[in-house]
Amino acid sequence: MGPNNHISNSGKARNTKFAIKEFLSSIRPYRFSILFSVLLSIGSATLGLFIPKILGDMTNIAVNTYPEIDWGQIGTKAIIVVVLFCSSAILNYGQAFILAVVSANYTKDLREKILTKISRLPISYFDKHKYGDTLSRMTNDIDVITTSMSQEIADITLSLTTLLGVMILMLTISVPLSLISFIVVPLSVIVVGKITNFAQKYFREQQATLGVLNSKIEEDYAGQIIIKSNSYEKAAIDSFNASNQKLAKAATRAQIFSSLSFPATHVFTNLGYIAICILGGAFVIDGRINIGNIQAFIQYVSRFNRPITEIAATTATIQSLLAASERIFEFLAEEEEEPDKEPSITIKDIRGEVEFHNVGFSYLPDTPVIRNLSIKVRPGMKVAIVGPTGAGKTTLINLLMRFYEPTSGYITIDGVPIHDMKRSDVRKLFGMVLQDTWLFNGSVYDNLRYGRADATMDDVIRAAKSSNVDHVIEVLPKTYRSEISEDSDNISAGEKQLITIARAMVANPPMMILDEATSNVDTRTEQLIQDSFEKLTHGRTSFVIAHRLSTIRNSDLILVMRDGAVVEQGNHEELLKANGFYAELYNSQFTT
């Protein structure tokens, strides 16, 4: 079930309820540790509550025994105060230590859940969502949750315990004075509640805008060459500034309105404090209360006001936590790929026969991309797929790899429907070389053996030589142990493409898919790659998507696609003789 069934984008309260529910569920494995830390926090607060009363008793002893002050009794009381202080501090440190450990482990588990979730999401999710926003959820939003959790559990527990304990002790000293403070509480709560509800929408907007801004930064950073070559710097900066200004505006409003909680409650509590001082002074003069007790009561009034103001001050943090929780658990609730069929079928001795049976597919309802496609590819055939942009060439490969599922019809490999196989088993049958290169941070050796962890150095070197990239690697500082990445500037785009081709050779899969794999190399290198492809695809079923039709003339079968259907098929000579759409595409490459 997708998140839209639970989460509204309108900012209504049910978003917050969903976030609270999911957050509480996510910390369930740590409930005993959190409960123990809460008990320690309660103990720390409780011990501290007795200190003002004992200090008041010390004042009473001094007043009652004056001028011959009983320093023995006062000393005993002082020792008790020191013990209470130290014990409270030890318990407070204990709860802080436990919450620090819980917070660190919770962060680790939450990031693992997100990474696991990413691996279970369909490709369609990544086609519709920006990378930067997902990264923001995995970094910024998780940091907000874990930081808030470690701080606020202790603060709220301490504040509530202090509030309850102080109320009881205040009542034991003077009911009339206590009532003045108690009247202030509901007024403060009402004011804080109104402010919190109003500020919450700005915290949601802040977190969402932060995700958009991260996406923009990631896109602009990766596209600097395109931005500079098109003199788009000013427009890119203006676009960034607009998003940055929107974030600043949302953050400012969120902080301004949430910050109103503290001064609003402060007004009420100080008015109550003034009334207590006046009435308490009158009670002392009338002899209705001794000076030590009024001293203790005034200290309790201060402590009574403090948890209220502290709870008010934490509303901004809590709102940030809820806003971040909504985004994280919204992501974790995204619809996943359908589970693999059980029991699944495994092909042990792959022959490489691929057949599309009346396959239809639509990315959007009522907008078909492929219509009633039926083709049969015999084992070992080299199949080229050509056609104009948007004809459905890449979609065909996406369906073959089970990145998407057909909306009608089915695909078989060696007569086995691929929907009866595990996705991982289907994808292991193919090696892919894409137009967009992807290299991770690591050595050349690790990058080349990415698809085959047990590959030896000899396997890697052999593949590098076959793909004509060995001369590029040999001039690197540490040859095959040199560190590279997608952003490496010591190898060109074409050389990165050669490395990805060599990686596919190392994997040595039963079948191959080449999607514009030679688009980033020069003519001479392209010819070398074509020769290595001939070796790589010999005896293997292979699918080649190409816009340079000159590179696929030797294909056993050429599928000409147009508007989601195969309009022509045959080899190069047959299609040229037919003088149809393929001939038109082919000849258009040589017109000036």
KOLTI-762753 format. One record per residue (C-alpha): x, z, y; residue in three letters. Coordinates in nm, 3 decimals. Example, Ala and Ser with C-alpha at 12.3 -4.5 7.8 and 13.67 -1.06 7.14 Angstrom:
BEGIN
NODE      px      pz      py mivo
NODE   1.230   0.780  -0.450  ALA
NODE   1.367   0.714  -0.106  SER
***
This chain:
BEGIN
NODE      px      pz      py mivo
NODE   0.000   0.000   0.000  MET
NODE   0.146  -0.099   0.337  GLY
NODE   0.192   0.134   0.632  PRO
NODE  -0.080  -0.024   0.840  ASN
NODE  -0.330   0.160   0.624  ASN
NODE  -0.192   0.487   0.756  HIS
NODE  -0.030   0.417   1.088  ILE
NODE  -0.191   0.292   1.404  SER
NODE   0.006   0.126   1.679  ASN
NODE  -0.239   0.254   1.936  SER
NODE  -0.069   0.594   1.963  GLY
NODE  -0.367   0.790   1.834  LYS
NODE  -0.328   1.128   1.671  ALA
NODE  -0.353   0.995   1.316  ARG
NODE   0.000   0.859   1.357  ASN
NODE   0.125   1.210   1.416  THR
NODE  -0.070   1.345   1.120  LYS
NODE   0.085   1.081   0.895  PHE
NODE   0.435   1.164   1.024  ALA
NODE   0.384   1.539   0.970  ILE
NODE   0.248   1.485   0.620  LYS
NODE   0.533   1.258   0.516  GLU
NODE   0.797   1.477   0.679  PHE
NODE   0.674   1.788   0.498  LEU
NODE   0.666   1.593   0.173  SER
NODE   1.022   1.468   0.226  SER
NODE   1.165   1.821   0.273  ILE
NODE   0.986   1.954  -0.037  ARG
NODE   1.308   1.952  -0.250  PRO
NODE   1.463   2.188   0.005  TYR
NODE   1.163   2.418   0.038  ARG
NODE   1.328   2.721  -0.127  PHE
NODE   1.643   2.694   0.086  SER
NODE   1.433   2.649   0.399  ILE
NODE   1.209   2.941   0.298  LEU
NODE   1.514   3.163   0.245  PHE
NODE   1.654   3.065   0.585  SER
NODE   1.314   3.141   0.739  VAL
NODE   1.315   3.487   0.578  LEU
NODE   1.665   3.549   0.715  LEU
NODE   1.549   3.438   1.058  SER
NODE   1.247   3.671   1.035  ILE
NODE   1.476   3.956   0.933  GLY
NODE   1.713   3.884   1.222  SER
NODE   1.427   3.877   1.472  ALA
NODE   1.266   4.190   1.328  THR
NODE   1.585   4.395   1.352  LEU
NODE   1.623   4.290   1.713  GLY
NODE   1.273   4.403   1.796  LEU
NODE   1.357   4.771   1.750  PHE
NODE   1.647   4.768   1.996  ILE
NODE   1.441   4.799   2.320  PRO
NODE   1.241   5.087   2.170  LYS
NODE   1.561   5.273   2.078  ILE
NODE   1.708   5.206   2.422  LEU
NODE   1.390   5.351   2.574  GLY
NODE   1.427   5.659   2.352  ASP
NODE   1.784   5.698   2.480  MET
NODE   1.651   5.693   2.837  THR
NODE   1.386   5.954   2.749  ASN
NODE   1.651   6.178   2.591  ILE
NODE   1.865   6.152   2.901  ALA
NODE   1.569   6.232   3.130  VAL
NODE   1.435   6.516   2.916  ASN
NODE   1.773   6.691   2.865  THR
NODE   1.899   6.646   3.220  TYR
NODE   2.121   6.797   3.356  PRO
NODE   2.270   6.895   3.019  GLU
NODE   2.235   6.553   2.859  ILE
NODE   2.229   6.552   2.476  ASP
NODE   2.509   6.301   2.419  TRP
NODE   2.493   6.364   2.043  GLY
NODE   2.144   6.220   2.012  GLN
NODE   2.227   5.937   2.251  ILE
NODE   2.543   5.856   2.051  GLY
NODE   2.345   5.843   1.726  THR
NODE   2.094   5.608   1.886  LYS
NODE   2.378   5.393   2.023  ALA
NODE   2.530   5.358   1.675  ILE
NODE   2.191   5.251   1.538  ILE
NODE   2.165   4.989   1.816  VAL
NODE   2.512   4.852   1.731  VAL
NODE   2.424   4.834   1.360  VAL
NODE   2.099   4.653   1.440  LEU
NODE   2.281   4.409   1.667  PHE
NODE   2.545   4.330   1.403  CYS
NODE   2.294   4.305   1.117  SER
NODE   2.072   4.075   1.322  SER
NODE   2.372   3.855   1.405  ALA
NODE   2.479   3.831   1.038  ILE
NODE   2.130   3.732   0.926  LEU
NODE   2.108   3.480   1.208  ASN
NODE   2.439   3.323   1.103  TYR
NODE   2.320   3.310   0.741  GLY
NODE   2.005   3.118   0.827  GLN
NODE   2.205   2.882   1.053  ALA
NODE   2.453   2.814   0.770  PHE
NODE   2.175   2.737   0.520  ILE
NODE   1.995   2.504   0.762  LEU
NODE   2.322   2.323   0.841  ALA
NODE   2.374   2.251   0.469  VAL
NODE   2.010   2.150   0.424  VAL
NODE   2.026   1.922   0.728  SER
NODE   2.340   1.745   0.605  ALA
NODE   2.198   1.688   0.256  ASN
NODE   1.859   1.584   0.393  TYR
NODE   2.032   1.324   0.613  THR
NODE   2.222   1.191   0.313  LYS
NODE   1.906   1.169   0.099  ASP
NODE   1.702   1.006   0.375  LEU
NODE   1.964   0.736   0.433  ARG
NODE   1.983   0.674   0.058  GLU
NODE   1.603   0.635   0.048  LYS
NODE   1.616   0.381   0.329  ILE
NODE   1.897   0.185   0.162  LEU
NODE   1.708   0.191  -0.169  THR
NODE   1.396   0.081   0.019  LYS
NODE   1.586  -0.211   0.169  ILE
NODE   1.680  -0.330  -0.179  SER
NODE   1.314  -0.318  -0.287  ARG
NODE   1.168  -0.500   0.011  LEU
NODE   1.071  -0.863  -0.027  PRO
NODE   1.267  -1.127   0.163  ILE
NODE   0.954  -1.185   0.371  SER
NODE   1.007  -0.845   0.537  TYR
NODE   1.349  -0.947   0.670  PHE
NODE   1.206  -1.278   0.789  ASP
NODE   0.955  -1.090   1.006  LYS
NODE   1.155  -0.790   1.132  HIS
NODE   1.468  -0.765   1.343  LYS
NODE   1.783  -0.622   1.188  TYR
NODE   1.859  -0.404   1.490  GLY
NODE   1.527  -0.222   1.464  ASP
NODE   1.588  -0.139   1.097  THR
NODE   1.940  -0.019   1.181  LEU
NODE   1.797   0.197   1.459  SER
NODE   1.563   0.365   1.212  ARG
NODE   1.853   0.430   0.974  MET
NODE   2.080   0.577   1.243  THR
NODE   1.913   0.698   1.563  ASN
NODE   1.579   0.803   1.416  ASP
NODE   1.736   0.987   1.122  ILE
NODE   1.975   1.168   1.357  ASP
NODE   1.679   1.279   1.569  VAL
NODE   1.497   1.416   1.263  ILE
NODE   1.790   1.602   1.110  THR
NODE   1.915   1.745   1.439  THR
NODE   1.567   1.860   1.534  SER
NODE   1.502   2.003   1.188  MET
NODE   1.815   2.219   1.185  SER
NODE   1.743   2.355   1.532  GLN
NODE   1.369   2.384   1.551  GLU
NODE   1.299   2.554   1.216  ILE
NODE   1.518   2.846   1.323  ALA
NODE   1.397   2.849   1.684  ASP
NODE   1.027   2.833   1.599  ILE
NODE   1.059   3.097   1.325  THR
NODE   1.252   3.327   1.556  LEU
NODE   1.006   3.272   1.840  SER
NODE   0.694   3.330   1.631  LEU
NODE   0.838   3.641   1.464  THR
NODE   0.944   3.782   1.799  THR
NODE   0.605   3.702   1.950  LEU
NODE   0.411   3.877   1.671  LEU
NODE   0.645   4.175   1.652  GLY
NODE   0.651   4.227   2.027  VAL
NODE   0.271   4.216   2.040  MET
NODE   0.248   4.499   1.784  ILE
NODE   0.512   4.714   1.955  LEU
NODE   0.360   4.657   2.298  MET
NODE   0.020   4.774   2.171  LEU
NODE   0.177   5.095   2.039  THR
NODE   0.308   5.169   2.388  ILE
NODE   0.011   5.071   2.609  SER
NODE  -0.304   4.875   2.532  VAL
NODE  -0.398   4.807   2.899  PRO
NODE  -0.053   4.672   2.983  LEU
NODE  -0.054   4.464   2.665  SER
NODE  -0.384   4.298   2.752  LEU
NODE  -0.233   4.155   3.069  ILE
NODE   0.035   3.975   2.867  SER
NODE  -0.210   3.864   2.602  PHE
NODE  -0.433   3.693   2.859  ILE
NODE  -0.139   3.478   2.963  VAL
NODE  -0.082   3.342   2.608  VAL
NODE  -0.397   3.130   2.560  PRO
NODE  -0.363   2.993   2.913  LEU
NODE  -0.006   2.886   2.840  SER
NODE  -0.103   2.737   2.503  VAL
NODE  -0.381   2.531   2.660  ILE
NODE  -0.151   2.396   2.930  VAL
NODE   0.129   2.314   2.683  VAL
NODE  -0.117   2.141   2.448  GLY
NODE  -0.246   1.913   2.725  LYS
NODE   0.105   1.824   2.838  ILE
NODE   0.223   1.763   2.480  THR
NODE  -0.058   1.521   2.400  ASN
NODE   0.007   1.329   2.720  PHE
NODE   0.383   1.308   2.669  ALA
NODE   0.369   1.207   2.300  GLN
NODE   0.283   0.842   2.370  LYS
NODE   0.594   0.806   2.585  TYR
NODE   0.816   0.946   2.308  PHE
NODE   0.668   0.688   2.067  ARG
NODE   0.732   0.414   2.320  GLU
NODE   1.087   0.542   2.370  GLN
NODE   1.176   0.522   1.999  GLN
NODE   1.013   0.178   1.956  ALA
NODE   1.190   0.038   2.265  THR
NODE   1.520   0.178   2.139  LEU
NODE   1.478  -0.027   1.821  GLY
NODE   1.410  -0.343   2.026  VAL
NODE   1.715  -0.274   2.243  LEU
NODE   1.939  -0.228   1.937  ASN
NODE   1.816  -0.561   1.801  SER
NODE   1.897  -0.731   2.130  LYS
NODE   2.246  -0.580   2.138  ILE
NODE   2.310  -0.692   1.779  GLU
NODE   2.185  -1.045   1.850  GLU
NODE   2.382  -1.083   2.173  ASP
NODE   2.700  -0.946   2.017  TYR
NODE   2.679  -1.183   1.721  ALA
NODE   2.585  -1.481   1.940  GLY
NODE   2.849  -1.454   2.212  GLN
NODE   2.989  -1.799   2.141  ILE
NODE   2.647  -1.961   2.177  ILE
NODE   2.569  -1.754   2.487  ILE
NODE   2.895  -1.848   2.659  LYS
NODE   2.886  -2.214   2.556  SER
NODE   2.538  -2.248   2.707  ASN
NODE   2.622  -2.044   3.021  SER
NODE   2.343  -1.811   2.919  TYR
NODE   2.522  -1.492   3.025  GLU
NODE   2.299  -1.418   3.324  LYS
NODE   1.978  -1.476   3.129  ALA
NODE   2.107  -1.261   2.840  ALA
NODE   2.205  -0.982   3.080  ILE
NODE   1.869  -1.005   3.258  ASP
NODE   1.686  -0.988   2.924  SER
NODE   1.894  -0.688   2.819  PHE
NODE   1.842  -0.518   3.154  ASN
NODE   1.465  -0.565   3.122  ALA
NODE   1.461  -0.392   2.782  SER
NODE   1.707  -0.129   2.901  ASN
NODE   1.493  -0.063   3.208  GLN
NODE   1.185  -0.031   2.988  LYS
NODE   1.368   0.221   2.768  LEU
NODE   1.487   0.417   3.072  ALA
NODE   1.134   0.420   3.213  LYS
NODE   0.982   0.542   2.884  ALA
NODE   1.257   0.803   2.836  ALA
NODE   1.219   0.925   3.194  THR
NODE   0.843   0.962   3.161  ARG
NODE   0.879   1.136   2.824  ALA
NODE   1.130   1.386   2.959  GLN
NODE   0.943   1.444   3.286  ILE
NODE   0.610   1.519   3.123  PHE
NODE   0.756   1.722   2.837  SER
NODE   0.966   1.919   3.086  SER
NODE   0.649   2.027   3.263  LEU
NODE   0.577   2.257   2.968  SER
NODE   0.842   2.510   3.067  PHE
NODE   0.761   2.552   3.439  PRO
NODE   0.386   2.552   3.369  ALA
NODE   0.416   2.840   3.121  THR
NODE   0.676   3.007   3.342  HIS
NODE   0.422   3.036   3.625  VAL
NODE   0.167   3.211   3.406  PHE
NODE   0.415   3.444   3.239  THR
NODE   0.574   3.553   3.568  ASN
NODE   0.234   3.627   3.721  LEU
NODE   0.163   3.846   3.418  GLY
NODE   0.506   4.010   3.454  TYR
NODE   0.435   4.103   3.818  ILE
NODE   0.099   4.257   3.728  ALA
NODE   0.257   4.464   3.448  ILE
NODE   0.531   4.598   3.677  CYS
NODE   0.275   4.708   3.938  ILE
NODE   0.033   4.867   3.690  LEU
NODE   0.313   5.017   3.480  GLY
NODE   0.464   5.181   3.789  GLY
NODE   0.127   5.335   3.867  ALA
NODE   0.100   5.467   3.507  PHE
NODE   0.443   5.632   3.532  VAL
NODE   0.348   5.800   3.859  ILE
NODE   0.021   5.923   3.703  ASP
NODE   0.209   6.051   3.399  GLY
NODE   0.016   5.827   3.158  ARG
NODE   0.344   5.681   3.025  ILE
NODE   0.702   5.806   3.036  ASN
NODE   0.984   5.613   3.202  ILE
NODE   1.160   5.533   2.875  GLY
NODE   0.851   5.367   2.732  ASN
NODE   0.789   5.163   3.049  ILE
NODE   1.153   5.056   3.032  GLN
NODE   1.103   4.944   2.670  ALA
NODE   0.772   4.779   2.758  PHE
NODE   0.925   4.576   3.040  ILE
NODE   1.196   4.458   2.799  GLN
NODE   0.926   4.365   2.548  TYR
NODE   0.739   4.175   2.821  VAL
NODE   1.054   3.973   2.879  SER
NODE   1.086   3.913   2.505  ARG
NODE   0.715   3.834   2.481  PHE
NODE   0.745   3.568   2.750  ASN
NODE   1.066   3.422   2.610  ARG
NODE   0.930   3.289   2.277  PRO
NODE   0.637   3.132   2.461  ILE
NODE   0.870   2.950   2.700  THR
NODE   1.108   2.861   2.416  GLU
NODE   0.824   2.711   2.213  ILE
NODE   0.721   2.518   2.523  ALA
NODE   1.080   2.401   2.572  ALA
NODE   1.098   2.275   2.212  THR
NODE   0.795   2.050   2.254  THR
NODE   1.015   1.763   2.376  ALA
NODE   1.236   1.791   2.066  THR
NODE   0.935   1.818   1.837  ILE
NODE   0.778   1.512   1.997  GLN
NODE   1.099   1.315   1.948  SER
NODE   1.104   1.431   1.586  LEU
NODE   0.746   1.316   1.529  LEU
NODE   0.808   0.981   1.699  ALA
NODE   1.120   0.923   1.488  ALA
NODE   0.936   1.037   1.173  SER
NODE   0.659   0.786   1.234  GLU
NODE   0.912   0.502   1.246  ARG
NODE   1.110   0.615   0.941  ILE
NODE   0.815   0.687   0.717  PHE
NODE   0.638   0.375   0.840  GLU
NODE   0.941   0.182   0.711  PHE
NODE   0.947   0.376   0.382  LEU
NODE   0.576   0.297   0.337  ALA
NODE   0.630  -0.079   0.373  GLU
NODE   0.497  -0.288   0.088  GLU
NODE   0.763  -0.350  -0.177  GLU
NODE   0.817  -0.636  -0.414  GLU
NODE   0.580  -0.642  -0.705  GLU
NODE   0.745  -0.465  -1.000  PRO
NODE   0.896  -0.681  -1.273  ASP
NODE   0.674  -0.755  -1.566  LYS
NODE   0.717  -0.522  -1.863  GLU
NODE   0.824  -0.606  -2.120  PRO
NODE   1.029  -0.880  -1.958  SER
NODE   1.184  -1.180  -2.128  ILE
NODE   1.560  -1.239  -2.130  THR
NODE   1.718  -1.579  -2.191  ILE
NODE   2.030  -1.526  -2.400  LYS
NODE   2.167  -1.878  -2.443  ASP
NODE   2.082  -2.057  -2.122  ILE
NODE   2.049  -2.437  -2.138  ARG
NODE   1.947  -2.493  -1.777  GLY
NODE   1.614  -2.673  -1.806  GLU
NODE   1.407  -2.605  -1.493  VAL
NODE   1.049  -2.715  -1.441  GLU
NODE   0.799  -2.671  -1.156  PHE
NODE   0.439  -2.675  -1.279  HIS
NODE   0.190  -2.765  -1.000  ASN
NODE   0.358  -2.518  -0.766  VAL
NODE   0.197  -2.441  -0.432  GLY
NODE   0.317  -2.201  -0.167  PHE
NODE   0.219  -2.081   0.181  SER
NODE   0.402  -1.842   0.412  TYR
NODE   0.081  -1.804   0.610  LEU
NODE  -0.277  -1.836   0.484  PRO
NODE  -0.423  -2.186   0.521  ASP
NODE  -0.080  -2.327   0.613  THR
NODE   0.065  -2.473   0.291  PRO
NODE   0.437  -2.543   0.282  VAL
NODE   0.449  -2.681  -0.074  ILE
NODE   0.155  -2.853  -0.242  ARG
NODE   0.108  -2.917  -0.614  ASN
NODE   0.478  -2.970  -0.680  LEU
NODE   0.566  -3.075  -1.036  SER
NODE   0.922  -3.170  -1.130  ILE
NODE   1.131  -3.140  -1.444  LYS
NODE   1.507  -3.095  -1.437  VAL
NODE   1.691  -3.147  -1.762  ARG
NODE   1.989  -2.931  -1.858  PRO
NODE   2.312  -3.023  -1.680  GLY
NODE   2.149  -3.243  -1.416  MET
NODE   2.273  -3.244  -1.059  LYS
NODE   1.962  -3.247  -0.843  VAL
NODE   1.976  -3.319  -0.471  ALA
NODE   1.692  -3.215  -0.244  ILE
NODE   1.665  -3.407   0.083  VAL
NODE   1.413  -3.445   0.360  GLY
NODE   1.355  -3.366   0.727  PRO
NODE   1.355  -3.014   0.869  THR
NODE   1.048  -2.823   0.756  GLY
NODE   0.990  -3.039   0.451  ALA
NODE   1.017  -2.737   0.217  GLY
NODE   1.369  -2.779   0.079  LYS
NODE   1.487  -2.421   0.128  THR
NODE   1.143  -2.291   0.030  THR
NODE   1.190  -2.462  -0.305  LEU
NODE   1.510  -2.264  -0.359  ILE
NODE   1.345  -1.941  -0.242  ASN
NODE   1.078  -1.986  -0.507  LEU
NODE   1.336  -2.070  -0.774  LEU
NODE   1.529  -1.750  -0.696  MET
NODE   1.205  -1.547  -0.682  ARG
NODE   1.265  -1.449  -0.319  PHE
NODE   0.900  -1.552  -0.285  TYR
NODE   0.632  -1.597  -0.548  GLU
NODE   0.426  -1.919  -0.574  PRO
NODE   0.070  -1.892  -0.449  THR
NODE  -0.029  -2.130  -0.729  SER
NODE   0.141  -2.277  -1.034  GLY
NODE   0.458  -2.144  -1.192  TYR
NODE   0.826  -2.220  -1.260  ILE
NODE   1.001  -2.211  -1.596  THR
NODE   1.364  -2.194  -1.704  ILE
NODE   1.422  -2.314  -2.059  ASP
NODE   1.046  -2.295  -2.104  GLY
NODE   1.024  -1.928  -1.997  VAL
NODE   0.811  -1.857  -1.686  PRO
NODE   1.038  -1.686  -1.438  ILE
NODE   0.763  -1.439  -1.345  HIS
NODE   0.797  -1.307  -1.701  ASP
NODE   1.165  -1.231  -1.635  MET
NODE   1.328  -0.962  -1.425  LYS
NODE   1.422  -1.083  -1.078  ARG
NODE   1.778  -0.967  -1.133  SER
NODE   1.801  -1.169  -1.456  ASP
NODE   1.671  -1.481  -1.282  VAL
NODE   1.919  -1.447  -0.997  ARG
NODE   2.212  -1.388  -1.231  LYS
NODE   2.154  -1.737  -1.369  LEU
NODE   2.239  -1.894  -1.033  PHE
NODE   2.539  -1.901  -0.807  GLY
NODE   2.455  -1.965  -0.441  MET
NODE   2.665  -2.115  -0.164  VAL
NODE   2.473  -2.108   0.161  LEU
NODE   2.518  -2.275   0.497  GLN
NODE   2.556  -1.934   0.664  ASP
NODE   2.869  -1.767   0.533  THR
NODE   2.870  -1.396   0.460  TRP
NODE   3.187  -1.196   0.406  LEU
NODE   3.203  -0.818   0.398  PHE
NODE   3.477  -0.589   0.528  ASN
NODE   3.736  -0.585   0.253  GLY
NODE   4.022  -0.779   0.100  SER
NODE   4.007  -1.147   0.014  VAL
NODE   4.035  -1.046  -0.350  TYR
NODE   3.733  -0.815  -0.331  ASP
NODE   3.529  -1.077  -0.149  ASN
NODE   3.607  -1.342  -0.410  LEU
NODE   3.512  -1.121  -0.704  ARG
NODE   3.192  -1.000  -0.536  TYR
NODE   2.968  -1.174  -0.790  GLY
NODE   3.181  -1.077  -1.090  ARG
NODE   3.332  -0.730  -1.080  ALA
NODE   3.543  -0.781  -1.395  ASP
NODE   3.723  -1.089  -1.259  ALA
NODE   4.101  -1.069  -1.279  THR
NODE   4.351  -1.183  -1.020  MET
NODE   4.419  -1.492  -1.233  ASP
NODE   4.046  -1.578  -1.225  ASP
NODE   4.045  -1.540  -0.848  VAL
NODE   4.357  -1.751  -0.793  ILE
NODE   4.226  -2.023  -1.026  ARG
NODE   3.897  -2.040  -0.835  ALA
NODE   4.080  -2.044  -0.501  ALA
NODE   4.289  -2.339  -0.612  LYS
NODE   3.987  -2.526  -0.747  SER
NODE   3.807  -2.484  -0.416  SER
NODE   4.119  -2.580  -0.215  ASN
NODE   4.128  -2.251  -0.027  VAL
NODE   4.448  -2.117  -0.183  ASP
NODE   4.665  -2.267   0.094  HIS
NODE   4.457  -2.076   0.351  VAL
NODE   4.490  -1.746   0.166  ILE
NODE   4.862  -1.781   0.098  GLU
NODE   4.947  -1.787   0.470  VAL
NODE   4.757  -1.463   0.540  LEU
NODE   4.982  -1.156   0.594  PRO
NODE   4.901  -0.995   0.257  LYS
NODE   4.763  -1.310   0.087  THR
NODE   4.484  -1.204  -0.150  TYR
NODE   4.506  -0.840  -0.036  ARG
NODE   4.451  -0.929   0.330  SER
NODE   4.153  -0.766   0.499  GLU
NODE   3.880  -1.000   0.622  ILE
NODE   3.520  -0.980   0.737  SER
NODE   3.248  -1.198   0.882  GLU
NODE   3.397  -1.133   1.227  ASP
NODE   3.758  -1.207   1.132  SER
NODE   3.925  -1.432   1.385  ASP
NODE   4.226  -1.516   1.169  ASN
NODE   4.025  -1.761   0.956  ILE
NODE   3.799  -2.041   1.079  SER
NODE   3.431  -2.096   1.001  ALA
NODE   3.524  -2.375   0.761  GLY
NODE   3.777  -2.155   0.582  GLU
NODE   3.516  -1.882   0.547  LYS
NODE   3.291  -2.140   0.385  GLN
NODE   3.568  -2.232   0.143  LEU
NODE   3.602  -1.865   0.048  ILE
NODE   3.230  -1.839  -0.027  THR
NODE   3.259  -2.149  -0.245  ILE
NODE   3.551  -1.995  -0.432  ALA
NODE   3.344  -1.680  -0.475  ARG
NODE   3.075  -1.881  -0.651  ALA
NODE   3.343  -2.034  -0.875  MET
NODE   3.472  -1.689  -0.972  VAL
NODE   3.120  -1.579  -1.067  ALA
NODE   3.097  -1.882  -1.300  ASN
NODE   2.715  -1.881  -1.329  PRO
NODE   2.515  -2.106  -1.566  PRO
NODE   2.350  -2.287  -1.272  MET
NODE   2.438  -2.353  -0.908  MET
NODE   2.254  -2.380  -0.577  ILE
NODE   2.432  -2.534  -0.279  LEU
NODE   2.243  -2.513   0.051  ASP
NODE   2.424  -2.726   0.310  GLU
NODE   2.744  -2.573   0.176  ALA
NODE   2.974  -2.831   0.337  THR
NODE   2.823  -2.824   0.685  SER
NODE   3.107  -2.623   0.843  ASN
NODE   3.406  -2.822   0.717  VAL
NODE   3.579  -3.137   0.831  ASP
NODE   3.557  -3.471   0.653  THR
NODE   3.883  -3.432   0.459  ARG
NODE   3.800  -3.078   0.346  THR
NODE   3.451  -3.193   0.259  GLU
NODE   3.592  -3.451   0.021  GLN
NODE   3.812  -3.185  -0.142  LEU
NODE   3.509  -2.961  -0.177  ILE
NODE   3.308  -3.243  -0.329  GLN
NODE   3.579  -3.288  -0.591  ASP
NODE   3.576  -2.914  -0.670  SER
NODE   3.196  -2.921  -0.682  PHE
NODE   3.213  -3.194  -0.942  GLU
NODE   3.426  -2.962  -1.156  LYS
NODE   3.203  -2.664  -1.083  LEU
NODE   2.875  -2.837  -1.158  THR
NODE   2.995  -3.036  -1.458  HIS
NODE   2.771  -2.944  -1.749  GLY
NODE   2.565  -2.709  -1.529  ARG
NODE   2.223  -2.761  -1.380  THR
NODE   2.272  -2.763  -1.004  SER
NODE   2.054  -2.797  -0.695  PHE
NODE   2.204  -2.932  -0.374  VAL
NODE   2.029  -2.927  -0.037  ILE
NODE   2.199  -3.171   0.197  ALA
NODE   2.145  -3.341   0.528  HIS
NODE   2.455  -3.557   0.488  ARG
NODE   2.309  -3.795   0.235  LEU
NODE   2.651  -3.950   0.174  SER
NODE   2.750  -3.628  -0.010  THR
NODE   2.479  -3.658  -0.277  ILE
NODE   2.507  -4.024  -0.381  ARG
NODE   2.638  -3.924  -0.725  ASN
NODE   2.345  -3.691  -0.799  SER
NODE   2.156  -3.750  -1.123  ASP
NODE   1.825  -3.697  -0.946  LEU
NODE   1.733  -3.701  -0.578  ILE
NODE   1.407  -3.537  -0.474  LEU
NODE   1.283  -3.664  -0.140  VAL
NODE   1.054  -3.408   0.022  MET
NODE   0.813  -3.454   0.307  ARG
NODE   0.543  -3.211   0.426  ASP
NODE   0.585  -2.987   0.120  GLY
NODE   0.559  -3.260  -0.143  ALA
NODE   0.805  -3.478  -0.336  VAL
NODE   0.726  -3.825  -0.205  VAL
NODE   1.010  -4.004  -0.389  GLU
NODE   1.250  -3.929  -0.671  GLN
NODE   1.526  -4.116  -0.848  GLY
NODE   1.898  -4.174  -0.813  ASN
NODE   2.068  -4.309  -0.502  HIS
NODE   2.057  -4.676  -0.600  GLU
NODE   1.697  -4.664  -0.717  GLU
NODE   1.577  -4.502  -0.397  LEU
NODE   1.764  -4.748  -0.176  LEU
NODE   1.613  -5.040  -0.366  LYS
NODE   1.267  -4.890  -0.319  ALA
NODE   1.330  -4.918   0.058  ASN
NODE   1.106  -4.615   0.126  GLY
NODE   1.146  -4.289   0.311  PHE
NODE   1.485  -4.210   0.151  TYR
NODE   1.624  -4.545   0.257  ALA
NODE   1.500  -4.476   0.609  GLU
NODE   1.671  -4.136   0.613  LEU
NODE   1.991  -4.274   0.466  TYR
NODE   2.020  -4.571   0.700  ASN
NODE   1.940  -4.358   1.005  SER
NODE   2.277  -4.181   0.958  GLN
NODE   2.461  -4.503   1.036  PHE
NODE   2.260  -4.616   1.339  THR
NODE   2.408  -4.575   1.685  THR
***
